[in-house]
Amino acid sequence: MSSNKPRVAIIGYPNVGKSTLFNRITGSRDAVVAPESGVTRDRKEGEAEWSGREFIVVDTGGIDLLSDAPLADEVRQQARLGLQEAAVAIFLVDGKMGLAPQDHEIAAILRRSTVPVIVAVNKYDSKIAQENVNEYWQLGLGEPVGVSGEHGLGVGDLLDEVVKRLPPVDESEAGIEPIRVAIVGRPNVGKSSLLNVLLGDQRTIVSNIPGTTRDAIDTDLEFDGTPMTLIDTAGLRRPGKRVATDVEYYSSLRALQALERSHVALVVVDANEGLVDLDLQVAYEAQRAKCATAILFNKWDINQLDLDMTVDRIKAKVQMRPRWLTVSAITKRGVDRILPLARDLYRQYSARIPTAELNKWLETTKTQRAPAGRGAKTIKAFYMVQYESSPPRFKVMVNSRALVTKSYAYFLENRLREDYDLWGIPLVIDFEGKEERYS
């Protein structure tokens, strides 16, 4: 996601349908939608295009100036920051409820900003909202536009108005694809704290209440000339703990989807609590999503961890044998090594090994361990080629695939990691036999 594209922030009172409209405009289901208010807390971003113009839509938490609920101040602050970064703001109101005092309070904040504002009256598919639409002229923000985020009614007219108010096209909007880095882990291990330290900005809400982050939050940055997108995710729980009717179920689903669209996964572990089975499950999910992976032992300032024993356990349980760092979001220990590590992992993840070099390596490997076979027959490996990257995928031509044992396949994979420093990279090695090539 390019940070140079203009941003369009959706602002409004809690539970007026901001996330539903966000999903409608972006053509996704990325934002968690639930009947209760206050589900969205951080700023959620997604790409959109209308009339040939690309922009980033920002879903913000609801602004309730009188709420004293936990994290209410942080949610309001995130919404204000979303407004500050926006080129255009959509002020979404609930047309069924009619003009309310809180709408006037939010409108006063918007009138003081320099950002162009469009009032969108949601739930316009209902007769009562159509009757109420003219009331919103009183907000002093121009002509209200009737929309239905749920059914799409009037959204095209709304986007026409948005595009009219966007700044002129910046030629730098089209850039190279950023490295997508997902920050994952179980709840309350410090994922959002680490993200904020990396950014030097209170980008996501941090609290000791587990489950504070509910959406996967994308944030763009440039590190040493390399564009990156850092994705802060909700804490992953065991599959058996995810109830399909619960907000946490959809939050976990968004976290898994974030892994699927990422190149690199940083698995955050609470070093004070030690490595638990769920941490290994999260690393497995990263491997299954084919992400280059590293382990970050956070809270190292208060750790109770036997590092050598923990690293040995990771090597035994996680096939990719990921790299690791000891870090602390509080003291900032080791934080300066995180982005260089993510960049290096991506370089290895997307690199190609020349075929001639691979075949020299294969010949050397065969002299170190003669391929075992099944029964009296032995495996003959003829040549090897890498035919995909991101992640790397190799093909080894053999006399018969039926002779390839699991131990020999793991031997080749582990030697490849060792000789080419592919720790934490999800490798795929396919074996193709003569009977397949000539059938």
C-alpha positions as CSV (number, residue, x, y, z in Angstrom):
1,M,0.0,0.0,0.0
2,S,1.6,3.3,-1.1
3,S,1.9,5.9,1.7
4,N,1.9,8.6,-1.1
5,K,-1.7,7.9,-2.0
6,P,-4.2,10.4,-0.5
7,R,-6.2,9.2,2.5
8,V,-10.0,9.4,3.0
9,A,-11.0,9.1,6.6
10,I,-14.4,7.9,7.7
11,I,-15.4,9.7,10.9
12,G,-18.5,9.4,13.1
13,Y,-20.1,8.4,16.3
14,P,-19.8,4.7,17.4
15,N,-21.9,2.1,15.6
16,V,-23.2,4.3,12.7
17,G,-21.8,1.8,10.1
18,K,-18.3,3.1,9.4
19,S,-16.7,-0.3,9.1
20,T,-19.6,-1.5,6.8
21,L,-19.0,1.5,4.6
22,F,-15.2,0.9,4.7
23,N,-15.8,-2.7,3.5
24,R,-18.2,-1.5,0.8
25,I,-15.7,1.1,-0.6
26,T,-12.7,-1.1,-0.5
27,G,-14.6,-4.1,-1.8
28,S,-13.3,-6.2,1.1
29,R,-14.4,-7.6,4.4
30,D,-11.2,-6.5,6.1
31,A,-12.9,-4.4,8.9
32,V,-14.5,-6.3,11.7
33,V,-18.3,-5.6,11.8
34,A,-20.4,-6.5,14.8
35,P,-23.7,-5.2,16.3
36,E,-22.1,-3.9,19.5
37,S,-20.5,-0.4,19.4
38,G,-16.8,0.2,19.9
39,V,-15.6,-2.7,17.8
40,T,-13.2,-0.6,15.8
41,R,-10.5,1.0,18.0
42,D,-7.4,1.6,15.9
43,R,-7.2,3.1,12.4
44,K,-7.8,0.5,9.7
45,E,-6.6,1.3,6.2
46,G,-7.6,-0.2,2.8
47,E,-7.0,0.6,-0.9
48,A,-9.8,1.8,-3.1
49,E,-10.2,3.1,-6.7
50,W,-13.0,5.2,-8.2
51,S,-13.1,6.9,-11.6
52,G,-9.5,6.0,-12.2
53,R,-8.3,7.6,-9.0
54,E,-6.6,5.4,-6.3
55,F,-6.7,6.4,-2.6
56,I,-6.5,4.9,0.8
57,V,-9.7,4.6,3.0
58,V,-9.2,4.9,6.7
59,D,-11.8,3.4,9.1
60,T,-11.6,5.1,12.5
61,G,-13.0,4.3,15.9
62,G,-16.2,6.0,16.9
63,I,-15.9,9.5,18.4
64,D,-18.0,9.7,21.6
65,L,-16.8,12.8,23.5
66,L,-18.7,11.9,26.7
67,S,-17.8,8.2,26.9
68,D,-15.7,7.1,29.9
69,A,-15.4,3.5,28.7
70,P,-12.0,1.8,28.8
71,L,-9.8,3.0,26.0
72,A,-12.3,5.7,25.0
73,D,-9.7,8.5,25.1
74,E,-7.3,6.4,23.0
75,V,-10.0,5.7,20.4
76,R,-10.9,9.4,20.1
77,Q,-7.2,10.2,19.7
78,Q,-6.8,7.6,16.9
79,A,-9.8,9.1,15.1
80,R,-8.3,12.6,15.4
81,L,-4.9,11.4,14.0
82,G,-6.8,9.7,11.2
83,L,-8.4,13.1,10.4
84,Q,-5.1,15.0,10.5
85,E,-3.6,12.6,7.9
86,A,-6.6,12.7,5.6
87,A,-7.0,14.6,2.3
88,V,-10.8,14.2,2.6
89,A,-13.1,13.2,5.5
90,I,-16.5,11.4,5.3
91,F,-18.6,12.3,8.3
92,L,-21.0,9.3,8.5
93,V,-24.2,9.7,10.5
94,D,-27.1,7.3,11.2
95,G,-30.1,8.5,9.2
96,K,-32.5,6.3,11.2
97,M,-31.6,8.0,14.4
98,G,-31.9,11.6,13.0
99,L,-29.8,14.6,13.9
100,A,-28.4,14.1,17.4
101,P,-26.4,16.3,19.8
102,Q,-23.3,14.2,19.3
103,D,-23.5,14.9,15.6
104,H,-23.2,18.6,16.3
105,E,-20.3,18.0,18.6
106,I,-18.3,16.1,16.0
107,A,-19.3,18.6,13.2
108,A,-17.8,21.4,15.4
109,I,-14.5,19.5,15.4
110,L,-14.6,18.9,11.6
111,R,-15.4,22.5,10.9
112,R,-12.3,23.6,12.8
113,S,-10.1,21.3,10.6
114,T,-8.8,22.2,7.2
115,V,-9.9,18.9,5.7
116,P,-12.8,18.9,3.1
117,V,-15.7,17.1,4.7
118,I,-18.7,15.3,3.1
119,V,-21.7,14.4,5.3
120,A,-22.9,10.9,4.4
121,V,-26.3,9.9,5.8
122,N,-26.2,6.1,6.3
123,K,-29.1,3.6,6.1
124,Y,-30.7,5.7,3.3
125,D,-32.4,2.5,2.1
126,S,-35.0,3.1,4.9
127,K,-37.8,5.6,4.5
128,I,-37.1,7.3,7.9
129,A,-33.5,8.1,6.8
130,Q,-34.8,9.6,3.5
131,E,-37.1,11.8,5.5
132,N,-34.3,12.9,7.9
133,V,-31.6,13.7,5.3
134,N,-32.3,17.4,5.0
135,E,-31.9,17.9,8.8
136,Y,-28.1,17.4,8.3
137,W,-27.8,20.7,6.5
138,Q,-27.8,22.2,10.0
139,L,-24.3,20.8,10.6
140,G,-22.8,23.5,8.3
141,L,-20.8,21.1,6.3
142,G,-22.6,21.3,2.9
143,E,-25.1,19.1,1.2
144,P,-25.6,15.7,2.8
145,V,-25.4,12.6,0.6
146,G,-27.7,9.6,1.3
147,V,-25.9,6.2,1.3
148,S,-26.4,2.6,2.4
149,G,-23.1,1.0,3.4
150,E,-24.9,-2.3,3.7
151,H,-26.6,-2.3,0.3
152,G,-24.4,0.1,-1.7
153,L,-27.1,2.6,-2.4
154,G,-25.7,6.1,-3.1
155,V,-22.1,5.0,-2.5
156,G,-21.1,5.8,-6.1
157,D,-22.5,9.4,-5.7
158,L,-20.5,9.7,-2.4
159,L,-17.3,8.6,-4.1
160,D,-17.9,11.1,-7.0
161,E,-17.8,13.8,-4.3
162,V,-14.7,12.3,-2.7
163,V,-12.8,12.2,-5.9
164,K,-13.7,15.9,-6.7
165,R,-12.1,16.9,-3.4
166,L,-8.9,14.9,-3.6
167,P,-5.7,16.8,-4.3
168,P,-4.2,16.7,-7.8
169,V,-2.5,13.4,-8.8
170,D,1.0,13.0,-7.4
171,E,3.2,11.1,-9.9
172,S,4.9,9.4,-6.9
173,E,1.7,7.6,-6.0
174,A,2.7,4.6,-8.2
175,G,5.7,3.0,-6.5
176,I,7.3,-0.4,-6.0
177,E,5.5,-2.9,-4.0
178,P,6.3,-2.6,-0.3
179,I,7.5,-5.5,1.9
180,R,4.5,-6.6,3.9
181,V,5.5,-7.5,7.5
182,A,2.9,-9.0,9.8
183,I,3.4,-8.7,13.6
184,V,1.7,-11.7,15.1
185,G,1.4,-13.5,18.4
186,R,-1.0,-14.5,21.1
187,P,-2.9,-11.7,23.0
188,N,-1.0,-9.2,25.1
189,V,2.6,-10.1,24.2
190,G,3.4,-6.5,23.2
191,K,2.7,-6.5,19.4
192,S,1.3,-3.0,19.3
193,S,3.9,-1.6,21.7
194,L,6.7,-2.9,19.4
195,L,4.9,-1.4,16.3
196,N,4.7,2.0,18.0
197,V,8.3,2.0,19.0
198,L,9.3,1.1,15.4
199,L,7.3,4.0,14.1
200,G,8.1,6.4,16.8
201,D,4.4,7.2,16.9
202,Q,1.4,6.2,18.9
203,R,-0.1,4.5,15.8
204,T,-2.1,1.8,17.6
205,I,-3.7,1.7,21.0
206,V,-1.7,0.0,23.7
207,S,-3.3,-1.4,26.8
208,N,-2.8,-4.2,29.3
209,I,-6.3,-5.3,28.5
210,P,-6.0,-8.4,26.3
211,G,-7.6,-8.1,22.9
212,T,-7.2,-4.4,22.5
213,T,-6.3,-4.7,18.8
214,R,-9.2,-6.2,16.8
215,D,-8.4,-5.5,13.2
216,A,-5.2,-6.0,11.2
217,I,-3.8,-2.5,11.0
218,D,-1.6,-1.6,8.1
219,T,1.0,1.2,8.4
220,D,3.4,2.3,5.7
221,L,6.9,3.5,6.2
222,E,10.2,3.7,4.4
223,F,13.3,2.1,5.9
224,D,16.7,3.0,4.3
225,G,14.9,3.6,1.0
226,T,12.9,0.3,1.2
227,P,9.1,0.8,1.4
228,M,7.5,-1.5,4.0
229,T,4.0,-2.1,5.3
230,L,3.8,-3.1,8.9
231,I,0.7,-5.0,9.9
232,D,-0.3,-5.1,13.5
233,T,-2.7,-8.0,14.1
234,A,-5.1,-9.1,16.8
235,G,-3.8,-11.8,19.2
236,L,-4.3,-15.3,17.9
237,R,-6.0,-17.8,20.2
238,R,-6.3,-21.5,19.9
239,P,-8.8,-22.6,17.3
240,G,-11.0,-24.2,20.0
241,K,-11.2,-20.8,21.8
242,R,-12.5,-18.9,18.7
243,V,-16.3,-18.8,18.9
244,A,-17.9,-18.0,15.5
245,T,-20.3,-15.4,17.0
246,D,-17.6,-13.6,18.9
247,V,-15.7,-10.5,17.8
248,E,-12.4,-12.4,18.7
249,Y,-13.3,-15.0,16.1
250,Y,-13.3,-12.4,13.3
251,S,-10.2,-10.7,14.8
252,S,-8.4,-14.0,14.6
253,L,-9.6,-14.5,11.1
254,R,-8.2,-11.1,10.1
255,A,-4.9,-12.0,11.6
256,L,-4.7,-15.2,9.6
257,Q,-5.7,-13.3,6.5
258,A,-2.9,-10.7,7.2
259,L,-0.4,-13.6,7.3
260,E,-1.6,-14.8,3.9
261,R,-1.0,-11.4,2.3
262,S,2.4,-10.9,4.0
263,H,5.9,-11.7,2.9
264,V,7.4,-11.7,6.4
265,A,6.0,-12.7,9.8
266,L,7.4,-11.5,13.1
267,V,6.1,-13.8,15.9
268,V,6.2,-11.9,19.2
269,V,6.7,-14.0,22.3
270,D,6.4,-12.8,25.9
271,A,9.9,-13.6,27.3
272,N,8.6,-13.1,30.8
273,E,6.1,-15.8,30.5
274,G,8.3,-18.1,28.4
275,L,7.6,-20.0,25.2
276,V,4.2,-21.7,25.3
277,D,2.6,-24.1,22.9
278,L,0.4,-21.4,21.5
279,D,3.5,-19.4,20.4
280,L,4.6,-22.5,18.4
281,Q,1.1,-22.7,17.0
282,V,1.4,-19.1,15.8
283,A,4.7,-19.9,14.2
284,Y,3.1,-22.8,12.5
285,E,0.3,-20.5,11.1
286,A,3.1,-18.3,9.7
287,Q,4.8,-21.2,8.1
288,R,1.5,-22.5,6.6
289,A,0.9,-19.0,5.1
290,K,4.3,-19.3,3.5
291,C,5.8,-16.3,5.3
292,A,9.5,-15.8,6.0
293,T,9.5,-15.9,9.8
294,A,11.5,-14.6,12.8
295,I,10.8,-14.9,16.6
296,L,10.9,-11.7,18.7
297,F,11.4,-12.4,22.4
298,N,9.7,-9.2,23.8
299,K,9.8,-7.9,27.4
300,W,13.5,-9.0,27.6
301,D,14.0,-6.4,30.4
302,I,11.9,-8.7,32.7
303,N,12.5,-12.0,31.1
304,Q,12.5,-15.4,32.9
305,L,13.6,-17.4,29.9
306,D,16.3,-20.0,29.4
307,L,17.2,-18.8,26.0
308,D,19.4,-21.8,24.9
309,M,16.7,-24.3,25.9
310,T,14.0,-22.2,24.2
311,V,15.9,-21.9,20.9
312,D,16.5,-25.6,20.9
313,R,12.8,-26.2,21.4
314,I,11.9,-23.9,18.5
315,K,14.4,-25.7,16.2
316,A,12.9,-29.0,17.1
317,K,9.3,-27.9,16.7
318,V,9.3,-25.4,13.8
319,Q,10.4,-26.8,10.5
320,M,11.7,-23.4,9.1
321,R,14.0,-23.0,12.1
322,P,13.4,-19.3,12.3
323,R,15.9,-16.7,13.4
324,W,15.3,-14.9,16.7
325,L,15.9,-11.6,18.4
326,T,15.7,-10.5,22.1
327,V,13.9,-7.1,22.3
328,S,12.1,-4.8,24.7
329,A,9.5,-2.3,23.6
330,I,9.9,-0.6,27.0
331,T,13.7,-0.1,27.0
332,K,14.0,-0.3,23.1
333,R,16.6,-3.0,23.4
334,G,17.2,-4.7,20.1
335,V,14.4,-2.8,18.3
336,D,16.8,-1.2,15.8
337,R,17.6,-4.7,14.5
338,I,14.0,-5.7,13.7
339,L,13.5,-3.9,10.4
340,P,17.0,-4.9,9.1
341,L,16.1,-8.5,9.9
342,A,12.7,-8.2,8.2
343,R,14.4,-6.8,5.1
344,D,17.1,-9.5,5.0
345,L,14.4,-12.2,5.4
346,Y,12.5,-10.7,2.4
347,R,15.7,-10.7,0.3
348,Q,16.3,-14.4,0.9
349,Y,12.6,-15.1,0.5
350,S,12.5,-13.5,-2.9
351,A,16.0,-14.5,-4.2
352,R,16.8,-17.1,-6.9
353,I,19.8,-19.5,-6.9
354,P,21.2,-20.0,-10.4
355,T,20.6,-23.5,-11.8
356,A,24.3,-24.2,-12.4
357,E,25.1,-23.3,-8.8
358,L,22.3,-25.4,-7.5
359,N,23.5,-28.5,-9.4
360,K,27.1,-28.1,-8.1
361,W,25.6,-27.9,-4.6
362,L,23.5,-31.1,-5.3
363,E,26.6,-33.0,-6.5
364,T,28.5,-32.0,-3.3
365,T,25.6,-32.9,-1.1
366,K,25.4,-36.4,-2.7
367,T,29.0,-37.1,-1.8
368,Q,28.3,-36.1,1.8
369,R,25.4,-38.4,2.1
370,A,24.5,-41.1,-0.4
371,P,20.7,-41.0,-1.0
372,A,19.1,-44.0,0.7
373,G,16.4,-45.8,-1.0
374,R,13.7,-48.3,-0.3
375,G,14.6,-52.0,-0.3
376,A,17.4,-52.8,-2.8
377,K,16.8,-49.7,-5.0
378,T,18.6,-46.4,-4.4
379,I,17.6,-42.8,-5.3
380,K,19.5,-41.2,-8.2
381,A,19.2,-37.4,-8.2
382,F,20.0,-36.1,-11.7
383,Y,19.6,-32.3,-11.4
384,M,17.9,-29.5,-9.5
385,V,16.3,-26.2,-10.5
386,Q,14.6,-23.3,-8.6
387,Y,11.4,-22.4,-10.5
388,E,9.7,-20.0,-8.1
389,S,10.6,-17.5,-5.5
390,S,8.6,-15.7,-2.8
391,P,8.8,-18.3,-1.3
392,P,11.5,-20.4,-2.9
393,R,10.4,-23.6,-4.7
394,F,12.7,-26.2,-6.1
395,K,12.4,-29.3,-8.2
396,V,14.8,-32.3,-8.0
397,M,14.7,-34.8,-10.9
398,V,15.1,-38.3,-9.6
399,N,14.9,-41.8,-11.1
400,S,11.7,-42.6,-9.1
401,R,9.7,-40.4,-6.7
402,A,8.5,-43.5,-4.9
403,L,12.1,-44.0,-3.6
404,V,12.3,-40.6,-1.9
405,T,12.1,-41.0,1.8
406,K,11.0,-38.3,4.2
407,S,14.3,-38.3,6.0
408,Y,16.2,-37.7,2.7
409,A,13.8,-34.9,1.8
410,Y,14.4,-33.2,5.2
411,F,18.1,-33.8,4.8
412,L,18.2,-31.8,1.5
413,E,16.0,-29.1,3.0
414,N,18.1,-28.6,6.1
415,R,21.4,-28.6,4.1
416,L,19.9,-26.0,1.7
417,R,19.0,-23.8,4.7
418,E,22.4,-24.2,6.2
419,D,24.5,-23.6,3.1
420,Y,22.4,-20.7,1.8
421,D,21.4,-19.2,5.1
422,L,17.7,-19.8,4.6
423,W,16.7,-19.9,8.2
424,G,13.1,-19.0,8.7
425,I,12.4,-19.2,4.9
426,P,9.5,-21.6,3.9
427,L,11.1,-23.9,1.3
428,V,9.3,-26.3,-1.0
429,I,11.2,-29.1,-2.7
430,D,9.4,-31.1,-5.2
431,F,10.7,-34.5,-6.5
432,E,9.9,-35.6,-10.0
433,G,10.6,-39.1,-11.2
434,K,11.3,-40.4,-14.7
435,E,7.9,-42.2,-14.8
436,E,6.2,-38.8,-14.5
437,R,8.4,-37.0,-17.0
438,Y,7.8,-39.6,-19.7
439,S,4.3,-40.8,-19.0
